[in-house]
Each structure stands twice: as C-alpha cells, then as structure tokens.
Amino acid sequence: QVQLVESGGGLVQAGGSLRLACAASGLFVQIYTMRWYRQAPGKQRELVAGITSGGSINYADSVKGRFTISRDNAKNAIYLQMNSLKPEDTAVYYCHARKGDYAFTASWGQGTQVTVSS
C-alpha cells in the first residue's frame, strides 16, 4: 500500500523559510517522478517542482530561485526547501508520485498547510 505523508508546513512571515518533507512507503522515490503541487483557496492545483528518477528537476516560474526540491533515497523521502516566502505562496502543499507516464501508479499525500503572513 502506497502512502505519502507530508510534514513541515506552518505559519511563517513573509521573507521566511520552511522545509517540507514527504515520507514515502510502499514505493521507492528513486524510481518514481516525485512532485510537489499546491492549491490555494479558490484556485486550481498547480505544479510547484518535480524531480524525475533520472534526477532532472523542474520548477514553476513563480518559485524559481526561491524553492529547492531534493530527494533522499536512503530515507525514501523528498523535500521542498522554501526560502523568501511570499504571501502568494500560501496554499496546501501536496506530494505526488508517479512512475514514468503510468497514470495508474499515481499517488497523492494528504497535504500540509503553508501560510505566509505579510
């Protein structure tokens, strides 16, 4: 049974930092494409950052230079280091896993709330 558990969210002032973690069980993060998504109130869920099994990384334009995605194969986890946070980064952040292009392998975490105050 696949399980993704996010942690590390919270309330932070603008300009501050948070580090999100996504602990995986039932799959190996090193052979999956792992992504962070976020969803703000009243908005669609959007891709924040992703890392493929080969180590390729991509970011949404809105977070480039501020956020860093990383993977720890030994801990079977991924992380999202978020610096220079802005109020518009406020959202529920979700961890997502998918093996290649196989949609049936996709899994979501339950999400963690990030709130950035101005």
DATAPE-V21607 format. One record per residue. N is the residue number from 1. PSI is psi in radians with two decimals (none if undefined). Layout:
N:PSI, N:PSI
This chain:
1:2.17, 2:2.37, 3:2.30, 4:2.17, 5:1.99, 6:2.66, 7:2.93, 8:-0.08, 9:3.00, 10:-2.91, 11:2.25, 12:2.64, 13:2.71, 14:2.40, 15:-0.21, 16:-3.04, 17:2.66, 18:2.68, 19:2.00, 20:2.56, 21:2.59, 22:1.90, 23:2.24, 24:2.53, 25:2.61, 26:-0.02, 27:2.86, 28:2.04, 29:-0.44, 30:-0.28, 31:0.13, 32:2.72, 33:2.10, 34:2.37, 35:2.68, 36:2.27, 37:2.87, 38:2.69, 39:2.05, 40:2.74, 41:2.26, 42:0.08, 43:2.84, 44:2.70, 45:2.39, 46:2.61, 47:2.32, 48:-0.89, 49:2.69, 50:2.70, 51:2.23, 52:3.01, 53:-0.49, 54:-0.05, 55:0.05, 56:2.42, 57:2.47, 58:2.69, 59:2.65, 60:2.56, 61:-0.58, 62:-0.28, 63:-0.05, 64:2.34, 65:-0.19, 66:-0.62, 67:2.58, 68:2.18, 69:2.49, 70:2.91, 71:2.41, 72:1.77, 73:-0.62, 74:-0.62, 75:-0.07, 76:0.92, 77:2.76, 78:2.85, 79:2.78, 80:1.87, 81:2.13, 82:2.01, 83:2.87, 84:0.85, 85:2.54, 86:2.73, 87:-0.57, 88:-0.10, 89:-0.12, 90:2.18, 91:2.98, 92:2.23, 93:2.29, 94:2.48, 95:2.46, 96:2.45, 97:2.44, 98:2.42, 99:1.88, 100:-2.29, 101:0.24, 102:1.67, 103:-0.54, 104:-0.22, 105:-0.03, 106:2.45, 107:2.63, 108:2.59, 109:-3.14, 110:-0.25, 111:2.68, 112:2.37, 113:2.29, 114:2.16, 115:2.17, 116:2.06, 117:2.58, 118:none
